[in-house]
Amino acid sequence: MAGPLTHAMQPDEAFFHQPSGAVRFWVVIGDAQVGASVAMQTLHYRYQPQRSDDDALETYRAHVDEIHAAVRRRVAGGSIEPVMLREPDLAPRPPAR
């Protein structure tokens, strides 16, 4: 499921990939490191729509738990690596009853 990581990249190190305009990161699911990404625009419109100077990596770090939970939901639903999150994946979820 998960590919090998190079020594330059640790699983807990997210980074902004300029050519794709996305934050790339890994999420631990079971015994695997699952690669995932979320576009700068997705982060902006979900978390910082009122700003014009937001930083995608800072926004990712501020919402890392919610973003990682979305990756886990996608994998549980059958998505394979790399998981590319979209706006609906990060939409506010109704409270559990």
Backbone hydrogen bonds in HBPLUS format (Angstrom, degrees):
<---DONOR---> <-ACCEPTOR-->    atom                        ^
c    i                          cat <-CA-CA->   ^        H-A-AA   ^      H-
h    n   atom  resd res      DA  || num        DHA   H-A  angle D-A-AA Bond
n    s   type  num  typ     dist DA aas  dist angle  dist       angle   num
A0009-MET N   A0006-THR O   3.11 MM   3  5.44 147.8  2.22 106.1 115.1     1
A0013-GLU N   A0010-GLN O   2.99 MM   3  5.39 165.8  2.01 121.0 123.9     2
A0015-PHE N   A0024-ARG O   3.00 MM   9  5.53 155.0  2.07 152.1 160.1     3
A0024-ARG N   A0015-PHE O   2.83 MM   9  5.53 166.0  1.85 168.0 168.4     4
A0017-HIS N   A0022-ALA O   2.79 MM   5  5.48 171.9  1.80 167.7 165.7     5
A0021-GLY N   A0017-HIS O   2.89 MM   4  5.84 129.8  2.14 148.4 163.4     6
A0022-ALA N   A0017-HIS O   3.37 MM   5  5.48 150.1  2.46 140.5 141.1     7
A0021-GLY N   A0018-GLN O   3.17 MM   3  4.93 132.7  2.41  94.0 107.3     8
A0040-MET N   A0021-GLY O   2.80 MM  19  5.74 166.0  1.82 160.9 156.5     9
A0023-VAL N   A0038-VAL O   2.91 MM  15  5.44 161.2  1.94 156.3 150.8    10
A0038-VAL N   A0023-VAL O   2.98 MM  15  5.44 146.6  2.10 145.8 156.3    11
A0025-PHE N   A0036-ALA O   2.93 MM  11  5.45 163.9  1.96 150.7 152.3    12
A0036-ALA N   A0025-PHE O   2.83 MM  11  5.45 151.8  1.90 166.9 163.1    13
A0027-VAL N   A0034-VAL O   2.91 MM   7  5.18 150.7  2.00 135.9 144.9    14
A0034-VAL N   A0027-VAL O   2.84 MM   7  5.18 178.8  1.84 147.7 147.4    15
A0029-ILE N   A0032-ALA O   2.93 MM   3  5.41 160.5  1.97 150.9 157.4    16
A0032-ALA N   A0029-ILE O   3.11 MM   3  5.41 163.0  2.14 128.4 128.5    17
A0083-VAL N   A0035-GLY O   3.03 MM  48  6.47 159.4  2.08 145.9 143.8    18
A0037-SER N   A0083-VAL O   2.85 MM  46  6.38 144.0  1.98 160.2 165.0    19
A0085-LEU N   A0037-SER O   2.88 MM  48  6.24 158.4  1.92 175.0 168.5    20
A0042-THR N   A0039-ALA O   3.06 MM   3  5.17 117.6  2.47  97.7 112.8    21
A0043-LEU N   A0039-ALA O   3.06 MM   4  6.45 163.0  2.09 158.0 161.7    22
A0044-HIS N   A0040-MET O   2.92 MM   4  6.14 161.7  1.96 149.5 155.2    23
A0045-TYR N   A0041-GLN O   2.89 MM   4  6.06 178.4  1.89 156.9 156.7    24
A0046-ARG N   A0042-THR O   3.03 MM   4  6.02 147.9  2.14 144.5 152.9    25
A0047-TYR N   A0043-LEU O   2.92 MM   4  5.80 165.9  1.94 151.4 155.7    26
A0048-GLN N   A0044-HIS O   2.82 MM   4  4.79 143.1  1.96 127.8 139.4    27
A0051-ARG N   A0048-GLN O   3.05 MM   3  5.58 165.1  2.08 121.1 125.9    28
A0059-THR N   A0055-ASP O   2.93 MM   4  6.17 160.2  1.97 158.2 164.6    29
A0060-TYR N   A0056-ALA O   2.89 MM   4  6.11 159.6  1.93 149.1 154.7    30
A0061-ARG N   A0057-LEU O   2.99 MM   4  6.22 166.6  2.01 149.0 152.1    31
A0062-ALA N   A0058-GLU O   2.98 MM   4  6.19 149.2  2.08 145.8 154.1    32
A0063-HIS N   A0060-TYR O   3.04 MM   3  5.31 143.1  2.18 105.8 116.6    33
A0067-ILE N   A0063-HIS O   3.01 MM   4  6.21 161.4  2.04 158.3 164.4    34
A0068-HIS N   A0064-VAL O   2.86 MM   4  5.95 165.3  1.88 153.8 157.5    35
A0069-ALA N   A0065-ASP O   2.99 MM   4  6.11 151.7  2.07 141.9 150.0    36
A0070-ALA N   A0066-GLU O   3.07 MM   4  6.32 145.5  2.19 139.3 148.0    37
A0071-VAL N   A0067-ILE O   3.14 MM   4  6.54 149.9  2.24 145.0 152.7    38
A0072-ARG N   A0068-HIS O   2.99 MM   4  6.32 161.8  2.02 151.1 155.6    39
A0073-ARG N   A0069-ALA O   2.96 MM   4  6.24 154.0  2.03 147.4 154.1    40
A0074-ARG N   A0070-ALA O   3.00 MM   4  6.25 158.4  2.05 147.1 152.7    41
A0075-VAL N   A0071-VAL O   2.92 MM   4  6.22 162.7  1.95 158.3 162.4    42
A0076-ALA N   A0072-ARG O   2.89 MM   4  6.05 160.5  1.93 147.6 153.6    43
A0077-GLY N   A0073-ARG O   2.96 MM   4  6.13 134.5  2.17 138.9 151.1    44
A0077-GLY N   A0074-ARG O   3.11 MM   3  4.99 127.2  2.41  91.1 105.3    45
A0079-SER N   A0074-ARG O   2.95 MM   5  5.42 162.9  1.98 146.5 141.0    46
A0078-GLY N   A0075-VAL O   2.95 MM   3  5.11 162.5  1.98 108.4 113.3    47
A0089-ASP N   A0086-ARG O   2.97 MM   3  5.38 132.0  2.21 109.4 122.6    48
A0090-LEU N   A0087-GLU O   2.98 MM   3  5.35 142.9  2.13 110.3 120.7    49
A0091-ALA N   A0088-PRO O   3.39 MM   3  5.04 166.0  2.41  96.3 100.2    50
